């Protein structure tokens, strides 16, 4: 009688997990996460099942861009099996989603310590290091207010709007206000110049340096070439729209 009850319980867990897997495969990651949460409550004392479901839950939450919840789910899995690299690798992904890049590097490094031959651990560590490096530099996409998937047309539209808004000759106020606007004006130009160039944008997206002293120093040359627009006071600037 007891074995029959256990079998029914395992079948229920299996069906629930399959439902979650199906939702995840269809791209319904938030719904999948809810199903995996439900699956964890069926038999909370079965450690192996809890570990497997927690990994699936973490993965679904990562896809749903819920980094903090994903970290918590993976941490639960790691507590159950601290010597299994899968938990560390998946939590590293969760940390990346949550923009905790140093923590991602730490987890990927831990995975490599457990299994030095793991290609997945090596690739995750490399990517975490790239994201950590990228987090310390200027975010050109954020500067222009566009997503990393922005098209050239979207880049041009965003840049033109900001350039016209922050051109020093268009800003009223004190000299300090105008100087602050000029700094932003130059930063927008730097961001646009990099992102509108396919080769430089690809390097930037890979975390490679695209400018001397990148991440701190401002460009020394004038990025605004080729866009002829009068801004008052008889001054004309040219911008390269790519």
N, C-alpha and C positions, 0 to 999 in steps of 0.2 A: 504493500500500500504506500509506504514511504517512497519507494523507488519510482512508483507511478507519479507521485506528486512532483518529485524532482525532475522527472522527464518532461512533464507538462510545463514546469517552470522554465526549463531550458529551451523548450520549443517556443514558448512565449518570447523569451529573450531573443532567440534566433529570428523570429518573424519581425520583431520590433526593429532589430538591427538592419534587417533586409529592407524594411520600409525606409529607415533613415538613409541607407546607402542609395536607394532608388531616388530619393529626393535630392541627395547631394549630386548624383549623376545628372539630374535634370537641372542643376544650378540653383535649386531652392535651399540654399545653405542655412538660412535662419530656421526654416521649418525642419530641416534635417537635424540641426542642433537641438531643437526642442524634442524631437523623437529620441535622440541619443540620451538626453537628460532623463527622459521617461524610462529608457531601458536601464539606466543605472539604478533606478529605484526598485527594480524587480527582484534582484538578489544582491543587496549591498555587501554581503559577506563573502561572495565568490571573488577572490582577488584577481585571478586571471581574467575573468570576464570584465571586472571593473577596470582593469588596466586597458584591455582592448577597446572598450567603449569610450574610456576617457581620451584615448588617442584619437578616435574617430570624432569625438566631440570637439577636441582641440582643433582638429583639421577643419571641421565645418565652421567653427567660430572664426578661424583665421580667414577663411574664404568670405565670411560675412563681415569681415573687417572689424570684429569685436575683439581687439587685442587683449584687453585686460581679462576678459572672461576666458579667452583661449589660454592665456598664461596660467590661470587658476586650474583649468582642466588638465593641462599638461603637468603641472606641479603635483596634482593628485596621482597621476600615472607614475611619475618619477618616485614618489613616496612608496608606491607599491612595488616597483622594480627599479631600484636605484642603479643597477648595473646594466640596464638595457639602454643602448644608445638611442633607440627610437624616440623615447620620451624627451631626451635632451635636444635632439634634432628638431622635433616638432615644436618644442617650446622656444627654440631659437627662432623658428619661423614666426611664432606668436609674438616674440619680443620685437622682431622686425616690423610686424604690423603695428605694434604699439609704440614704435619709434624709440625703443630702448636698445640701442645698437650695441653698447658695451656689454649688456647682459646677453645679447644674442651671440656675441663673440665668445663670451665665457662659456655658454652652453655648448657651442660648436667645438670649442677647445676641449671641453670635458668629454664629449663624444669621441674625439680623436684620441684622447688618453685611454679610453676604454677599448677602442678598436682603431689602432693606427693604420690599418689597411683599408678602412672604410672610405670608399670614394665619395659616398654621400656626405660623410662628415667633413671631408676635405673641401668639397664644393660649397657646403653650407658655411664653413668657416671663411672661405674666400669671399663669398657674397656678403656675409656679415661684416667683414673688414671693409669691403667697398662701401657698404651703407654707412658704416661708422665714419669713414673718411668723408663721404658726401655730406654728412650731417654737420661737419665743421666748416663748410664753405658756404658761400652765398647760394641761396636757392633762387635760381633765375626764374623758374616757373612761378614761384610764389611772388617774386618781385613784379612780374607782369600780370599776376592774377589769373593765370591759365593753368590747366592740368597738364601733366607730363605727356598726355596724348594729343595736345593741341596741334592743329594743322598750321601750315604756314599762313593761311588766310587769317586764322584766329590770332596768331602771333602779331601779324601786321596790324590788325584792328586794335588789339590791346595796346600795342606800342604807340600807335599814332595817338590814341586817346590820352595816354599818360604823358607822352611827350608834349602835346599841346597844353595839357593841364598844368604841367610842372615847369614849363620853360620859364626861366627867370624873368623874362620881359613880360610874362603874363601874370606874374604873382605880385600882388600889392602887399604893402606892409613895410616892415623895417628891413634894413640891410641884412640882418640875421635871417629873416624869413626868406629873403631872396637867395642867400647863400645855401640855406637848407634845401630850397627847391632845386638849386643848381646841382647839389650833390645827388639828389634823387634823379634828376634829369640825366646825369651821367650814368648812374647805376642802371636805369632802364635801358639806356643805349647799349651798355655793356651786355646786359642780359639778352637783348634783341639780337645783337651782332653775333653772339655765340649760338643762340637757338635757331636762327634763320639759316645758318650754314649747316648743311647736312653732316659734313665730316666733323666739325667742331661739336655739334650737338650730340653725335654718336659718342664721341670721346667723353663729353660731359656726362652723358647718361651712364657710361661705364665707370665713372668715378676717376677718370684720368685728368691730369692737369691740361687746361686749354689756354691758360694765360700765365705769364710770369707772375710769381708771387700770388697765385690764385688763392682765394679764400680770405684775403685781407686787404691787399693793395688794390687801388683803383687803377684802371687802365690809364696809361700816360698819353695815349694818342686820342684824337677826337673820333669817336665811333659814328658821329652823325655826318655821314657823307651821302650826298646825292638826293636828299629830299628838300626841294626848294619850297620854303614857306616863310613868308614874312611874319615877324612877331612884334612889330612895333619898333619904334626908335630907329627905323631904317635898317634893322638888322635882318639878314637873311641866312637861314641855315639849310643844309642839304642832308637828307637822310637816305641811306641805302635800304630800299624795301626788299632787296633780295631778288 
